[in-house]
Amino acid sequence: MKKKRKIWIFAGESSGDMYGAQLGEEMRRIAAAKGEELELSGMGGKAMIAAGIPVKVDSTELGVMGVVEVSKLIFKFIAIYISMVKAARKERPDTVVLIDYPGFNLLYALAMYFSGIKVVWYIAPHLWIWGKWRLPVLAKICTKVLVIFPFEVEVFSKTKLKAVFTGHPLIDIMAEKKDPSIVRDPDLVLLLPGSRAGEISRMLPHILDSVQELKKRHPHLKFRLSAPREKIAVQCREIIEKFRRKKGELPEIQISVGDTNCCQQLAGTGIAACGTVTVESAIMGLPLLVGYQLGFINYLFMLPTVRPFRGFITMTNIIDNTPVCPEFIQYDFKKSNIVPAFETILPGGSRRESTLAGMERVTKMLSDGNNGRSAVARAAEEIYSTE
């Protein structure tokens, strides 16, 4: 009889869903090479479903952030948590793979620990920013943690938890999406206001304020907004129309859906909300100005515990430990700061070349050490070999 393995993958956000789909495909290859049977399941979205992974929970709309946003779905999260704990105790997967999504996954990892089920965390929670006191807890409840940023190995070295740097999966994903036929337009500015309704409603008006001023100072600039899905595009159109009614003339902003990676190769410069997209842009060679704003209540809750790591919030800056991209947090994210800082990274700007060089360094650091293997293949090997 073939040896049978049962592995569950938990992804709560779109990026995690994408990585989960790739992990599933790589682990199937490993199982086939070993002549073993692999049964995959878990929680995920469109990518995992498309990869043929049967999901017990569709997490497509569960990627919310902040106390207020989470509270609106709290009963849904509780119901999912209870049902998935019961399912795990009944079906006894060999390993549960948790991808990022710490609010839900930390509690789920704890339940798995008490249920005697092994947990591997892929793309570890950023406890080095908001919860260093939880590191010993994570070390106790997880069998292994797979990290995608090189400095995280040092962070976890202070615990007994085995931490393995597997490289960043975006290196391979972006390589597949690079199109040599695309010619970068130095006059095109890409707007990436986020993927969550709350952050877009807070940040996009400040971005539009800045766009209005940038067009006055640089008439040759063109603007394009890339939304991750149509629901977000609709919200952006509504905010733009409201802005026009309230503040008058605004340059034309082309809005497209689902083509962010193409736009990152096409545009000359960008303005983005802090998140995975900043690493994508670094790999694609697109200089960014980055910002982030929380709602007032969320800000009050997080202020005592959340601190910039190495003095930064933008991942490219944290990795390189230098200000690769200009960044502005909370109330500093406003036109009077954005416009002059953005001008420094435009073609010919004073920081343009140093930003491009910094992005190249970051890209190299994220891919070092895998000896030609993809980051996801390395992660899949680590997960599959977990005993």
Contacts in CASP RR format, 6 or more apart in sequence:
PFRMAT RR
TARGET T0000
AUTHOR 0000-0000-0000
METHOD contacts of the structure
MODEL  1
MKKKRKIWIFAGESSGDMYGAQLGEEMRRIAAAKGEELELSGMGGKAMIA
AGIPVKVDSTELGVMGVVEVSKLIFKFIAIYISMVKAARKERPDTVVLID
YPGFNLLYALAMYFSGIKVVWYIAPHLWIWGKWRLPVLAKICTKVLVIFP
FEVEVFSKTKLKAVFTGHPLIDIMAEKKDPSIVRDPDLVLLLPGSRAGEI
SRMLPHILDSVQELKKRHPHLKFRLSAPREKIAVQCREIIEKFRRKKGEL
PEIQISVGDTNCCQQLAGTGIAACGTVTVESAIMGLPLLVGYQLGFINYL
FMLPTVRPFRGFITMTNIIDNTPVCPEFIQYDFKKSNIVPAFETILPGGS
RRESTLAGMERVTKMLSDGNNGRSAVARAAEEIYSTE
2 35 0 8 1.000
2 36 0 8 1.000
2 37 0 8 1.000
3 34 0 8 1.000
3 35 0 8 1.000
3 36 0 8 1.000
3 37 0 8 1.000
4 36 0 8 1.000
4 37 0 8 1.000
4 38 0 8 1.000
4 39 0 8 1.000
5 31 0 8 1.000
5 36 0 8 1.000
5 37 0 8 1.000
5 38 0 8 1.000
5 39 0 8 1.000
5 94 0 8 1.000
5 95 0 8 1.000
5 384 0 8 1.000
6 39 0 8 1.000
6 41 0 8 1.000
6 91 0 8 1.000
6 92 0 8 1.000
6 93 0 8 1.000
6 94 0 8 1.000
7 27 0 8 1.000
7 38 0 8 1.000
7 39 0 8 1.000
7 40 0 8 1.000
7 93 0 8 1.000
7 94 0 8 1.000
7 95 0 8 1.000
7 96 0 8 1.000
7 97 0 8 1.000
7 383 0 8 1.000
7 384 0 8 1.000
8 40 0 8 1.000
8 41 0 8 1.000
8 42 0 8 1.000
8 88 0 8 1.000
8 93 0 8 1.000
8 95 0 8 1.000
8 96 0 8 1.000
8 97 0 8 1.000
9 20 0 8 1.000
9 23 0 8 1.000
9 24 0 8 1.000
9 40 0 8 1.000
9 41 0 8 1.000
9 42 0 8 1.000
9 43 0 8 1.000
9 44 0 8 1.000
9 48 0 8 1.000
9 53 0 8 1.000
9 97 0 8 1.000
9 99 0 8 1.000
10 42 0 8 1.000
10 43 0 8 1.000
10 44 0 8 1.000
10 96 0 8 1.000
10 97 0 8 1.000
10 98 0 8 1.000
10 99 0 8 1.000
10 101 0 8 1.000
10 104 0 8 1.000
10 105 0 8 1.000
10 108 0 8 1.000
11 17 0 8 1.000
11 19 0 8 1.000
11 20 0 8 1.000
11 43 0 8 1.000
11 44 0 8 1.000
11 45 0 8 1.000
11 48 0 8 1.000
11 59 0 8 1.000
11 99 0 8 1.000
11 100 0 8 1.000
11 101 0 8 1.000
12 43 0 8 1.000
12 44 0 8 1.000
12 45 0 8 1.000
12 59 0 8 1.000
12 62 0 8 1.000
12 63 0 8 1.000
12 99 0 8 1.000
12 100 0 8 1.000
12 101 0 8 1.000
12 104 0 8 1.000
13 59 0 8 1.000
13 62 0 8 1.000
13 63 0 8 1.000
13 100 0 8 1.000
13 101 0 8 1.000
14 45 0 8 1.000
14 47 0 8 1.000
14 60 0 8 1.000
14 63 0 8 1.000
14 195 0 8 1.000
14 228 0 8 1.000
15 100 0 8 1.000
15 276 0 8 1.000
16 99 0 8 1.000
16 100 0 8 1.000
16 101 0 8 1.000
16 123 0 8 1.000
17 44 0 8 1.000
17 45 0 8 1.000
17 46 0 8 1.000
17 47 0 8 1.000
17 48 0 8 1.000
17 59 0 8 1.000
17 60 0 8 1.000
18 47 0 8 1.000
18 173 0 8 1.000
19 99 0 8 1.000
19 122 0 8 1.000
19 123 0 8 1.000
19 169 0 8 1.000
19 376 0 8 1.000
20 44 0 8 1.000
20 47 0 8 1.000
20 48 0 8 1.000
20 51 0 8 1.000
20 53 0 8 1.000
20 97 0 8 1.000
20 99 0 8 1.000
21 47 0 8 1.000
21 48 0 8 1.000
21 50 0 8 1.000
21 51 0 8 1.000
21 53 0 8 1.000
22 51 0 8 1.000
22 169 0 8 1.000
22 173 0 8 1.000
22 376 0 8 1.000
23 97 0 8 1.000
23 99 0 8 1.000
23 122 0 8 1.000
23 376 0 8 1.000
23 379 0 8 1.000
23 380 0 8 1.000
23 383 0 8 1.000
24 40 0 8 1.000
24 48 0 8 1.000
24 51 0 8 1.000
24 53 0 8 1.000
24 380 0 8 1.000
25 51 0 8 1.000
26 374 0 8 1.000
26 376 0 8 1.000
26 377 0 8 1.000
26 379 0 8 1.000
26 380 0 8 1.000
26 381 0 8 1.000
27 38 0 8 1.000
27 40 0 8 1.000
27 380 0 8 1.000
27 383 0 8 1.000
27 384 0 8 1.000
28 38 0 8 1.000
28 40 0 8 1.000
29 380 0 8 1.000
30 380 0 8 1.000
30 381 0 8 1.000
30 384 0 8 1.000
31 37 0 8 1.000
31 38 0 8 1.000
31 384 0 8 1.000
40 53 0 8 1.000
40 54 0 8 1.000
41 53 0 8 1.000
41 54 0 8 1.000
41 55 0 8 1.000
41 56 0 8 1.000
41 93 0 8 1.000
42 48 0 8 1.000
42 53 0 8 1.000
42 54 0 8 1.000
42 55 0 8 1.000
42 56 0 8 1.000
42 57 0 8 1.000
42 84 0 8 1.000
43 55 0 8 1.000
43 56 0 8 1.000
43 57 0 8 1.000
43 59 0 8 1.000
43 80 0 8 1.000
43 84 0 8 1.000
44 53 0 8 1.000
44 55 0 8 1.000
44 57 0 8 1.000
44 58 0 8 1.000
44 59 0 8 1.000
44 60 0 8 1.000
45 55 0 8 1.000
45 58 0 8 1.000
45 59 0 8 1.000
45 60 0 8 1.000
46 60 0 8 1.000
48 55 0 8 1.000
49 55 0 8 1.000
49 58 0 8 1.000
56 83 0 8 1.000
56 84 0 8 1.000
56 87 0 8 1.000
57 80 0 8 1.000
57 83 0 8 1.000
57 84 0 8 1.000
62 73 0 8 1.000
62 76 0 8 1.000
62 77 0 8 1.000
62 80 0 8 1.000
62 104 0 8 1.000
63 101 0 8 1.000
63 196 0 8 1.000
64 70 0 8 1.000
64 72 0 8 1.000
64 73 0 8 1.000
64 196 0 8 1.000
65 196 0 8 1.000
65 199 0 8 1.000
66 294 0 8 1.000
66 298 0 8 1.000
66 301 0 8 1.000
66 302 0 8 1.000
67 297 0 8 1.000
67 298 0 8 1.000
67 301 0 8 1.000
68 295 0 8 1.000
68 297 0 8 1.000
68 298 0 8 1.000
69 196 0 8 1.000
69 198 0 8 1.000
69 298 0 8 1.000
70 77 0 8 1.000
70 103 0 8 1.000
77 104 0 8 1.000
80 104 0 8 1.000
81 104 0 8 1.000
81 107 0 8 1.000
81 108 0 8 1.000
81 111 0 8 1.000
84 108 0 8 1.000
85 108 0 8 1.000
85 111 0 8 1.000
85 115 0 8 1.000
88 96 0 8 1.000
88 111 0 8 1.000
88 112 0 8 1.000
88 115 0 8 1.000
88 117 0 8 1.000
89 115 0 8 1.000
92 117 0 8 1.000
93 117 0 8 1.000
94 118 0 8 1.000
95 117 0 8 1.000
95 118 0 8 1.000
95 119 0 8 1.000
95 120 0 8 1.000
95 143 0 8 1.000
95 383 0 8 1.000
95 386 0 8 1.000
96 108 0 8 1.000
96 109 0 8 1.000
96 112 0 8 1.000
96 117 0 8 1.000
96 118 0 8 1.000
96 119 0 8 1.000
96 120 0 8 1.000
97 119 0 8 1.000
97 120 0 8 1.000
97 121 0 8 1.000
97 122 0 8 1.000
97 383 0 8 1.000
98 105 0 8 1.000
98 108 0 8 1.000
98 109 0 8 1.000
98 119 0 8 1.000
98 120 0 8 1.000
98 121 0 8 1.000
98 122 0 8 1.000
99 105 0 8 1.000
99 121 0 8 1.000
99 122 0 8 1.000
99 123 0 8 1.000
100 122 0 8 1.000
100 123 0 8 1.000
100 124 0 8 1.000
100 125 0 8 1.000
102 125 0 8 1.000
102 126 0 8 1.000
102 127 0 8 1.000
103 125 0 8 1.000
105 121 0 8 1.000
105 125 0 8 1.000
106 125 0 8 1.000
106 134 0 8 1.000
106 138 0 8 1.000
109 119 0 8 1.000
109 121 0 8 1.000
109 138 0 8 1.000
109 141 0 8 1.000
109 142 0 8 1.000
110 137 0 8 1.000
110 141 0 8 1.000
112 118 0 8 1.000
112 119 0 8 1.000
112 141 0 8 1.000
113 119 0 8 1.000
113 140 0 8 1.000
113 141 0 8 1.000
113 142 0 8 1.000
118 143 0 8 1.000
118 386 0 8 1.000
119 141 0 8 1.000
119 142 0 8 1.000
119 143 0 8 1.000
120 142 0 8 1.000
120 143 0 8 1.000
120 144 0 8 1.000
120 145 0 8 1.000
120 146 0 8 1.000
120 382 0 8 1.000
120 383 0 8 1.000
120 386 0 8 1.000
121 138 0 8 1.000
121 142 0 8 1.000
121 144 0 8 1.000
121 145 0 8 1.000
121 146 0 8 1.000
122 146 0 8 1.000
122 166 0 8 1.000
122 379 0 8 1.000
122 383 0 8 1.000
123 146 0 8 1.000
123 147 0 8 1.000
123 148 0 8 1.000
124 138 0 8 1.000
124 145 0 8 1.000
124 146 0 8 1.000
124 147 0 8 1.000
124 152 0 8 1.000
124 156 0 8 1.000
124 163 0 8 1.000
125 134 0 8 1.000
125 138 0 8 1.000
126 309 0 8 1.000
127 134 0 8 1.000
127 135 0 8 1.000
127 138 0 8 1.000
127 155 0 8 1.000
128 152 0 8 1.000
128 155 0 8 1.000
128 309 0 8 1.000
129 306 0 8 1.000
129 307 0 8 1.000
129 308 0 8 1.000
129 309 0 8 1.000
130 302 0 8 1.000
130 305 0 8 1.000
130 306 0 8 1.000
130 307 0 8 1.000
131 305 0 8 1.000
135 155 0 8 1.000
135 156 0 8 1.000
135 158 0 8 1.000
135 159 0 8 1.000
135 161 0 8 1.000
136 159 0 8 1.000
138 145 0 8 1.000
138 159 0 8 1.000
138 161 0 8 1.000
139 156 0 8 1.000
139 159 0 8 1.000
139 160 0 8 1.000
139 161 0 8 1.000
142 161 0 8 1.000
143 162 0 8 1.000
143 386 0 8 1.000
144 161 0 8 1.000
144 162 0 8 1.000
144 163 0 8 1.000
144 164 0 8 1.000
144 382 0 8 1.000
144 386 0 8 1.000
145 156 0 8 1.000
145 161 0 8 1.000
145 162 0 8 1.000
145 163 0 8 1.000
145 164 0 8 1.000
146 163 0 8 1.000
146 164 0 8 1.000
146 166 0 8 1.000
146 379 0 8 1.000
146 382 0 8 1.000
146 383 0 8 1.000
147 153 0 8 1.000
147 156 0 8 1.000
147 163 0 8 1.000
147 164 0 8 1.000
147 165 0 8 1.000
147 166 0 8 1.000
148 165 0 8 1.000
148 166 0 8 1.000
148 167 0 8 1.000
148 168 0 8 1.000
148 169 0 8 1.000
148 366 0 8 1.000
148 375 0 8 1.000
149 165 0 8 1.000
149 168 0 8 1.000
149 315 0 8 1.000
149 318 0 8 1.000
149 319 0 8 1.000
149 366 0 8 1.000
150 165 0 8 1.000
150 167 0 8 1.000
150 319 0 8 1.000
150 365 0 8 1.000
150 366 0 8 1.000
150 368 0 8 1.000
151 318 0 8 1.000
151 319 0 8 1.000
152 163 0 8 1.000
152 165 0 8 1.000
153 163 0 8 1.000
153 164 0 8 1.000
153 165 0 8 1.000
155 163 0 8 1.000
156 163 0 8 1.000
157 163 0 8 1.000
164 382 0 8 1.000
165 369 0 8 1.000
166 370 0 8 1.000
166 375 0 8 1.000
166 376 0 8 1.000
166 378 0 8 1.000
166 379 0 8 1.000
166 382 0 8 1.000
167 366 0 8 1.000
167 367 0 8 1.000
167 368 0 8 1.000
167 369 0 8 1.000
167 370 0 8 1.000
167 375 0 8 1.000
167 378 0 8 1.000
168 279 0 8 1.000
168 366 0 8 1.000
168 367 0 8 1.000
168 375 0 8 1.000
169 374 0 8 1.000
169 375 0 8 1.000
169 376 0 8 1.000
169 379 0 8 1.000
170 276 0 8 1.000
170 279 0 8 1.000
170 280 0 8 1.000
170 283 0 8 1.000
170 366 0 8 1.000
171 283 0 8 1.000
171 363 0 8 1.000
171 366 0 8 1.000
171 367 0 8 1.000
171 374 0 8 1.000
171 375 0 8 1.000
172 374 0 8 1.000
172 375 0 8 1.000
172 376 0 8 1.000
174 261 0 8 1.000
174 280 0 8 1.000
174 283 0 8 1.000
174 284 0 8 1.000
177 261 0 8 1.000
177 262 0 8 1.000
178 265 0 8 1.000
178 284 0 8 1.000
179 262 0 8 1.000
179 265 0 8 1.000
182 262 0 8 1.000
182 265 0 8 1.000
182 266 0 8 1.000
183 266 0 8 1.000
184 265 0 8 1.000
184 266 0 8 1.000
184 267 0 8 1.000
184 268 0 8 1.000
185 222 0 8 1.000
185 266 0 8 1.000
185 267 0 8 1.000
185 268 0 8 1.000
186 268 0 8 1.000
186 269 0 8 1.000
186 347 0 8 1.000
187 220 0 8 1.000
187 221 0 8 1.000
187 222 0 8 1.000
187 268 0 8 1.000
188 221 0 8 1.000
188 222 0 8 1.000
188 223 0 8 1.000
188 224 0 8 1.000
188 266 0 8 1.000
188 267 0 8 1.000
188 268 0 8 1.000
189 211 0 8 1.000
189 214 0 8 1.000
189 221 0 8 1.000
189 222 0 8 1.000
189 223 0 8 1.000
189 224 0 8 1.000
189 267 0 8 1.000
189 268 0 8 1.000
189 269 0 8 1.000
189 270 0 8 1.000
189 271 0 8 1.000
190 224 0 8 1.000
190 225 0 8 1.000
190 226 0 8 1.000
190 263 0 8 1.000
190 264 0 8 1.000
190 266 0 8 1.000
190 267 0 8 1.000
190 268 0 8 1.000
190 269 0 8 1.000
190 270 0 8 1.000
190 271 0 8 1.000
190 272 0 8 1.000
190 286 0 8 1.000
191 204 0 8 1.000
191 207 0 8 1.000
191 211 0 8 1.000
191 223 0 8 1.000
191 224 0 8 1.000
191 225 0 8 1.000
191 226 0 8 1.000
191 253 0 8 1.000
191 270 0 8 1.000
191 271 0 8 1.000
191 272 0 8 1.000
192 225 0 8 1.000
192 226 0 8 1.000
192 260 0 8 1.000
192 270 0 8 1.000
192 271 0 8 1.000
192 272 0 8 1.000
192 273 0 8 1.000
192 277 0 8 1.000
192 281 0 8 1.000
192 288 0 8 1.000
193 199 0 8 1.000
193 200 0 8 1.000
193 203 0 8 1.000
193 204 0 8 1.000
193 207 0 8 1.000
193 225 0 8 1.000
193 236 0 8 1.000
193 272 0 8 1.000
193 273 0 8 1.000
194 200 0 8 1.000
194 203 0 8 1.000
194 228 0 8 1.000
194 232 0 8 1.000
194 272 0 8 1.000
194 273 0 8 1.000
194 275 0 8 1.000
194 277 0 8 1.000
195 228 0 8 1.000
195 229 0 8 1.000
195 232 0 8 1.000
197 232 0 8 1.000
197 235 0 8 1.000
198 295 0 8 1.000
199 273 0 8 1.000
199 292 0 8 1.000
199 293 0 8 1.000
200 232 0 8 1.000
200 235 0 8 1.000
200 236 0 8 1.000
200 239 0 8 1.000
200 273 0 8 1.000
201 235 0 8 1.000
201 239 0 8 1.000
202 293 0 8 1.000
202 294 0 8 1.000
202 295 0 8 1.000
203 273 0 8 1.000
203 291 0 8 1.000
203 292 0 8 1.000
203 293 0 8 1.000
203 333 0 8 1.000
204 236 0 8 1.000
204 239 0 8 1.000
204 240 0 8 1.000
205 239 0 8 1.000
205 243 0 8 1.000
206 293 0 8 1.000
206 333 0 8 1.000
206 334 0 8 1.000
206 335 0 8 1.000
206 338 0 8 1.000
207 271 0 8 1.000
207 338 0 8 1.000
208 239 0 8 1.000
208 240 0 8 1.000
208 243 0 8 1.000
208 247 0 8 1.000
208 250 0 8 1.000
209 247 0 8 1.000
209 334 0 8 1.000
209 335 0 8 1.000
209 338 0 8 1.000
210 271 0 8 1.000
210 335 0 8 1.000
210 338 0 8 1.000
210 339 0 8 1.000
210 342 0 8 1.000
211 223 0 8 1.000
211 250 0 8 1.000
211 251 0 8 1.000
211 253 0 8 1.000
212 247 0 8 1.000
212 249 0 8 1.000
212 250 0 8 1.000
212 251 0 8 1.000
213 335 0 8 1.000
213 339 0 8 1.000
214 221 0 8 1.000
214 339 0 8 1.000
214 342 0 8 1.000
214 343 0 8 1.000
215 221 0 8 1.000
215 223 0 8 1.000
215 251 0 8 1.000
217 339 0 8 1.000
217 343 0 8 1.000
218 343 0 8 1.000
218 346 0 8 1.000
221 251 0 8 1.000
222 251 0 8 1.000
222 252 0 8 1.000
222 254 0 8 1.000
223 251 0 8 1.000
223 252 0 8 1.000
223 253 0 8 1.000
223 254 0 8 1.000
224 253 0 8 1.000
224 254 0 8 1.000
224 255 0 8 1.000
224 256 0 8 1.000
224 263 0 8 1.000
224 266 0 8 1.000
224 267 0 8 1.000
225 236 0 8 1.000
225 253 0 8 1.000
225 254 0 8 1.000
225 255 0 8 1.000
225 256 0 8 1.000
226 255 0 8 1.000
226 256 0 8 1.000
226 257 0 8 1.000
226 258 0 8 1.000
226 259 0 8 1.000
226 260 0 8 1.000
226 263 0 8 1.000
227 233 0 8 1.000
227 236 0 8 1.000
227 255 0 8 1.000
227 256 0 8 1.000
227 257 0 8 1.000
227 258 0 8 1.000
228 257 0 8 1.000
228 258 0 8 1.000
228 260 0 8 1.000
229 257 0 8 1.000
229 258 0 8 1.000
230 257 0 8 1.000
232 257 0 8 1.000
233 255 0 8 1.000
233 256 0 8 1.000
233 257 0 8 1.000
236 255 0 8 1.000
237 255 0 8 1.000
240 250 0 8 1.000
240 253 0 8 1.000
240 255 0 8 1.000
243 250 0 8 1.000
244 250 0 8 1.000
256 263 0 8 1.000
260 277 0 8 1.000
260 280 0 8 1.000
261 280 0 8 1.000
261 284 0 8 1.000
264 280 0 8 1.000
264 281 0 8 1.000
264 284 0 8 1.000
264 285 0 8 1.000
264 286 0 8 1.000
265 284 0 8 1.000
265 286 0 8 1.000
267 286 0 8 1.000
268 286 0 8 1.000
268 287 0 8 1.000
268 347 0 8 1.000
269 286 0 8 1.000
269 287 0 8 1.000
269 288 0 8 1.000
269 289 0 8 1.000
269 342 0 8 1.000
269 345 0 8 1.000
269 346 0 8 1.000
269 347 0 8 1.000
270 281 0 8 1.000
270 286 0 8 1.000
270 287 0 8 1.000
270 288 0 8 1.000
270 289 0 8 1.000
270 342 0 8 1.000
271 288 0 8 1.000
271 289 0 8 1.000
271 290 0 8 1.000
271 338 0 8 1.000
271 342 0 8 1.000
272 278 0 8 1.000
272 281 0 8 1.000
272 288 0 8 1.000
272 289 0 8 1.000
272 290 0 8 1.000
272 291 0 8 1.000
273 290 0 8 1.000
273 291 0 8 1.000
273 292 0 8 1.000
274 290 0 8 1.000
274 291 0 8 1.000
274 292 0 8 1.000
274 313 0 8 1.000
274 314 0 8 1.000
274 315 0 8 1.000
274 327 0 8 1.000
275 315 0 8 1.000
278 288 0 8 1.000
278 290 0 8 1.000
278 314 0 8 1.000
278 315 0 8 1.000
278 316 0 8 1.000
278 325 0 8 1.000
279 315 0 8 1.000
279 316 0 8 1.000
279 362 0 8 1.000
279 366 0 8 1.000
281 287 0 8 1.000
281 288 0 8 1.000
281 359 0 8 1.000
282 288 0 8 1.000
282 316 0 8 1.000
282 324 0 8 1.000
282 358 0 8 1.000
282 359 0 8 1.000
282 362 0 8 1.000
282 363 0 8 1.000
283 359 0 8 1.000
283 363 0 8 1.000
283 366 0 8 1.000
285 356 0 8 1.000
285 359 0 8 1.000
285 360 0 8 1.000
287 325 0 8 1.000
287 345 0 8 1.000
287 352 0 8 1.000
287 355 0 8 1.000
287 356 0 8 1.000
287 359 0 8 1.000
288 325 0 8 1.000
288 345 0 8 1.000
289 325 0 8 1.000
289 326 0 8 1.000
289 327 0 8 1.000
289 328 0 8 1.000
289 338 0 8 1.000
289 341 0 8 1.000
289 342 0 8 1.000
289 345 0 8 1.000
290 313 0 8 1.000
290 314 0 8 1.000
290 325 0 8 1.000
290 326 0 8 1.000
290 327 0 8 1.000
290 328 0 8 1.000
291 313 0 8 1.000
291 314 0 8 1.000
291 327 0 8 1.000
291 328 0 8 1.000
291 329 0 8 1.000
291 333 0 8 1.000
292 313 0 8 1.000
292 329 0 8 1.000
292 330 0 8 1.000
292 333 0 8 1.000
293 329 0 8 1.000
293 330 0 8 1.000
293 331 0 8 1.000
293 333 0 8 1.000
294 302 0 8 1.000
294 330 0 8 1.000
299 330 0 8 1.000
308 329 0 8 1.000
309 318 0 8 1.000
310 317 0 8 1.000
310 318 0 8 1.000
310 321 0 8 1.000
311 317 0 8 1.000
311 318 0 8 1.000
312 318 0 8 1.000
312 323 0 8 1.000
312 327 0 8 1.000
313 327 0 8 1.000
313 329 0 8 1.000
314 324 0 8 1.000
314 325 0 8 1.000
314 327 0 8 1.000
316 324 0 8 1.000
316 325 0 8 1.000
316 358 0 8 1.000
316 359 0 8 1.000
316 362 0 8 1.000
317 323 0 8 1.000
317 324 0 8 1.000
317 325 0 8 1.000
317 327 0 8 1.000
319 362 0 8 1.000
319 365 0 8 1.000
319 366 0 8 1.000
320 358 0 8 1.000
320 361 0 8 1.000
320 362 0 8 1.000
320 365 0 8 1.000
322 358 0 8 1.000
324 354 0 8 1.000
324 355 0 8 1.000
324 358 0 8 1.000
324 359 0 8 1.000
324 362 0 8 1.000
325 345 0 8 1.000
325 355 0 8 1.000
326 341 0 8 1.000
326 342 0 8 1.000
326 344 0 8 1.000
326 345 0 8 1.000
326 351 0 8 1.000
328 334 0 8 1.000
328 337 0 8 1.000
328 338 0 8 1.000
328 341 0 8 1.000
343 349 0 8 1.000
344 350 0 8 1.000
344 351 0 8 1.000
344 352 0 8 1.000
345 351 0 8 1.000
345 352 0 8 1.000
345 355 0 8 1.000
346 352 0 8 1.000
367 375 0 8 1.000
370 378 0 8 1.000
END
